[in-house]
Amino acid sequence: MDDRINLDELRFECRGLDAQALLQKFAVLFPERVVLASSMAAEDQVLTDMVCRAAPQIEIFTLDTGRLPQETYDVIEETRRHYGIEIRVLFPDAAQIEQLTAQGPNLFRNGIEQRKQCCNVRKVQPLRRALANMDAWVCGLRREQSPTREQIDIVQWDRQFDLIKLSPLADWTTEQVWNYIRLHRVPYNALHDRGYSSISCAPCTRAIGAGEDLRAGRWWWEMPEHKECGLHFNEDSAMAEGAARG
Ligand code: SF4
């Protein structure tokens, strides 16, 4: 990253900017060196809409883990058509997948370590490739989503991938996300209408019931403090416990 960028100064300059203005600012500050990592979930669809409106210089990519639900592929297609954009799709390394699945196709059910191994190969390593040589990445994290995300700042230094992480929706509520989607007719994953609040790989995601935590449907067999897949590790968070988050 350009060492003239001072994170405190950047945070100060970003104070009071709304999500769309933040995206515009980053697109200007880091031309061709800021990317939007989209899981195609509701928050990321909001950000995609804003990028298409106000900051089209920002490249959008998604990770195909090989275990995604069909509805996620459908929304990738729909989003490409709706906005007339390319969405870059990154895949895991084939040799690593073969080595991983030698433990069985559902190794992630065998324990937290195996689950993190799977997330590392299918998500973290492809993300690392996508972020190489970037100055900043944008993601749809919100503080309200889970205990592991309560501490996030809108502008953070990402120590795991060594670049700035921008979370323009950090202080948005679920209601704000859905109001935006309805107002702007943003395409969204059909699973959201079937009770899925957070969507990842098919075998590790389920619908949630009334009153459940927003991320209760992810790796529901694990404790809440472990429910991250390694994309959003935060060493400053008391919840991190050295775990990789996503
Ligand atoms: S969410 Fe599940 S299937 Fe997907 S990478 Fe993580 S452990 Fe593997």
Boltz pocket constraint, residues with backbone or C-beta under 6 A from the ligand:
constraints:
  - pocket:
      binder: B
      contacts: [[A, 65], [A, 67], [A, 108], [A, 114], [A, 115], [A, 116], [A, 118], [A, 119], [A, 120], [A, 122], [A, 123], [A, 200], [A, 201], [A, 203], [A, 204], [A, 229]]
      max_distance: 6.0
